[in-house]
Amino acid sequence: MKLVIFLSSLLAIGAWAQTPAQTPPQAPAQSPVAGQIPPDTVLATIDGKKLTYGDFEKFLQAMPPQVRESATRNRRQFIQRLALMQRLSAMAEQSKLDQKSPYKEAIDFNRMNILMQAQINAQVDSFPIRVEEQQKYYEENKAKYQQVKLKVIYIPFTANAGGQNTDGKKRMNEEEAKARTEQLVKEIKGGADFVKLVKENSEDATSKDKDGDFGTISRADNLPESIRSVVFGLKAGDVSEPVRQPNGFYIFRAEEVSEKPFAEVRDQIFTDIKNIRLKEWLDTTSKSLDIKYENDMVFSATPQVVNPPASPK
């Protein structure tokens, strides 16, 4: 966040920076490991000012991962871009471009944005989260960490019904597949063996080879809501009604229903509590703002797209 402006400029300059072919080759086996380089090691002198490895590391810490990785791979190129940016920004300040629109407003906005994020980070770091509080949160929100071990029968459908699949089974349209799964649910609830019906009917090869085992899913998993709402409404031994998905119907049977142990979700709970505290703090801060809207006509007017002003000459 600290180098939003810097990074956008850095990437723009990169188009005409020296290419890897022009960069002196470096032998990876002889390159020092980052942790072995003293922070006061001078990497370059830029316009008479020394750039140490410690300075370089501070830049890296403020960068997004992909930019950090690129800068680490080619330090010479990074330093070249940095030196150019420093020179051009100094020239802009000498010309007082930082006091002209729209640059002044952009600088002010980005400064506020960076400082806002800094304050949020500092506030989050200040929240004390005790183990007892984490344990209490876990006990009060166990459903959030619920997990279900499932077996499944999958019956696909296609718009081009008729003919046979590669396994010799008839291809069904949606109506036929729905009727088939509804009949299977009746048979299961009437006492039919679920695994036997899996082997005879399911067309999900992966789970079919494991007697219908679908694995264990948790509420935090990336699942369609239509499946999540059904699965986490089941008790151990329950069988779902057919669940429609874009290419077929699923029948789920809950084998085991449990909660992830506290030790496994403790880090997630820590983050959850921090986020709750942050939201409370932001809500309180927002309510304390003294804002008086002075011209209702402006706020009720139909919004119009405003083109940015031309750059000053």
N, C-alpha and C positions, 0 to 999 in steps of 0.2 A: 504493500500500500504506500510505502514511503517514497517510491520512485515511479509513480504512475506516469508523470510527464516525461521523466528520464527514459523510461522504457519505450514509450511510443516513439520518441525521437531516435533512440538507439536502433530500433528495428527499421525505421525509415532510412537511416544512414547506411544500414547494412547492405543495401542493394548495390552500392558502388564502393564498398570497403574492399580491401585487398582479398583476393580469393585464396582458398587453401593451397592452390598450386604455387602461389607467390610466397606462402608462408614457409619459413625455414623448417625443415622436417625435425620432428622431435621423437626420440626413441622412448617409447613408453616404459621400457624396463629400467631406463636410467632416470626417469622423471621422479622427483621427490614426492613422497606421500604428503598430503595436505597437513596432517597432524604433526609432521616432522619439520615444517617450515616455521621458524621463529616469526612472531608477528611483526618485529621491527625490521625484517628483511626488506630491503628496498628493491621494488620490482622495476621502477622506472622513475625518471625525473621529467616532469611535464612543466615546461615554461619556468624552470627553476625550482619547482616545488616537488618534493619527493613523495612518491606513492608507495607505501609499504604494503606488505602482505596483509597486515592487520586491516588497513584501509580497504583493500580488495575484498577481504572476507566480509566486512560490514556491508559492502555493496551487494555481495552475493546473498546475504541473509534477507535482504529486503526485496529480492527478486522472485517472480513466479518460478516454479520448478523447471520449466522448459528453457527459460532464458538463463537461469542459473547453470543448467547443464551445459548450454552452449558456451557461456563465458568461461566455465571451468575447462572445457576442452581446448579453447583457443584464447589464451590469456593475452597474447600479443594483439590479436584483432580487437579484443574488448578494450584494451588500454588505448589503442589507436582511436576507437570510436569515442571513448571517454574524453580523450584529449581534444578531439574535434568539437565535441559538444561543449566542453568548457570554454573553448576559444569562441565559438559562435554565440554562446549565451552571454559571454562577457562583451562581445561586440554589440549585441542587442541591448544590453544595459547601458552601454556608453551612448547608444543612440536614443536611449530612454523609451524603447519600444515597450518596456514593461509598464509604462504609464499611459499607454494608448489603448483604445478599444480596438478589437475585442480581447487583446492579450491581457490587459490589466484584469478584466473580469474573469477570464479563464484562470489566471494565476490565483486570484482571490478565491475562486470556487474550489480549485484543487487544493489549495492550502487548507481551507475549511474542511474539505472532505478528508484529507490526511489527518488533521488534528482531531476530527470527530472520531475516526477509527482508532487513533491512539488513545483517546479518552475511553472509548468502549473497551479496548483491550485492557487498559489499566483497571477499569472498573471490574471486569470479569476476573482478573487476577486477584482482586482484593476480596472476593467472596470466599469466606472460610467454609469448606465442606467437610464435616466430620464423618467418620465411618458410621457412627450411630445414626446420623441423618440419612446416609445412603441406605442403611439397612431398613430404616423406617419407611423410606420411599419404596423400597423393593416390596416390603410386606403389604403396603397399601396399593401397589400397582402390579400385582403378580400377573394379572390377565395380560398386561402389556408384554410380558416375557413368556407367554404361553407357547408351547410347541406341540405339534401333533404328528405322530407317526402314522402313515397312511398306506393303504392298498388301493388300487384303482383298476377300473375297467374302462377302456376307451373305445368308443364306437364312432368312427369318422363318417362324414357325409360329403357329398360332392354335387355340384350343379349338373355334372354329366353322369347321371345315374345310369345303371345298366352295365352289363359286362362284368368282368371279374378283376379283382386285384391280383397281384403276383402270387399270393398265397391261395388263390382259388376261390376266395370269398366274393360274394356279389357286392358290387358297389351300390351304396344306398344314397338316396337324396335325404334332405333334412327331415322330412316328415317320416320317412321309413326308419331313419336312425333314431329319432325320438321315440317312435313306437317300440322299437327294439329295446332301448334302454329302459323305458317304462316297464316293459314286460320282465326284464331282468331284475329290476328292483322288486317287483312283486314276487318273483321266484326266491330272491334272497330273503325277503321278509317272511316268506313262507317256509323257510328252513333250508333252502338250497345251499350247497357248499360254494362259498365265494371264490375260493381258489380254483375249483373245478370250472366255474363259469368264466373266470379269467382266462384259463387255458383254452376254453372252447370259443370265446367271443372277443376278447380284447385284441385290439390291433395296434397297441403301443408295444413295439418289440422289446424295448429296454425293460419295462416293468413286467411284461408278460414272462420273460425269461427268468424273472425272480419271483414267480408266483404272485405277481401284482404289486410287489413292493415299490412304492413311489418315493420312499425316503421320509425324512422328518423335516417339516417346515415350521418356521416361526412367523410371528406377526410382522417382524421387521423385514422379511424376505420380499423380494420384488415379485408380487403376484397380482393377477387381475382381481379387482375387488369382488367380482362375481364368484370367484373361487374362495377368496379369503373369508368372505362373510359366511359362506356355507361351511367350510372346513372348521372354522373356529366356533361354530355353533354345535358341533358334534361332541358327544361323549364317547368314551371308549366302548367300542362294539357297535356304535351307531352307523347306519348306512344312509348316505345322502340320496335325495332325489336327483334325477339327471341334471347336470350342470352344463348348459350350452356354452360352447366356445366357437370362434369363427369357423373351425373346420371339423367340429365333432362334439360329442357329448361324453361327459365323464360321470362315473359313479364312484364315489369315495367311501371307503370304510375306515373309520378311526380305530387304529390298533392300540395306541397309547396316547394319553393326553397328560401333559406335565408342564412344569415351568422350568426354564433354564435356571441352573443354580446361581446364587448370588455372586459367587466368585467369577463366574463366566460373564456376567453383565455389569460388573461393578464399574468398569470404565465408562460404559454407556450411561449408567445412572449418574455418574459424576458429571458428564456432559449435559445430561438432561436437567439436572438441578441447576447447573450454571446458567443454562438457557432460560429457565424459569425465573431465576433471580434477575437476569439481564432484562427480560421483558418487563418485570415488575418495576425495575429501576427506570427503564425508558418510559413506561407509562406514567410514572410519578413525575419524571422530568418534563414530559410533554404537557401534563396537566398544570404544571407550574409556569408555563409560558404565558406572557402577557401580550396577547395579540388582539388588536382592535381593527376590524375590517371597516374601512372608512367610506367606501363607495360601492354600494350594492349593485349599481347598474353595471359596473365593470365585471363583477363576478357572475352576473346573470346573462351577460351578453354571449352570443354564439362564438365559440373559440375560432380563431383564424390562424392559419399557419403563418408564422413570422419567419421570413428569410433572414439569415444572418447578414449583418452589415458587411460591406466590402472592406477588405483590409486597407488600413491607412497607407497612403503613399508617402 
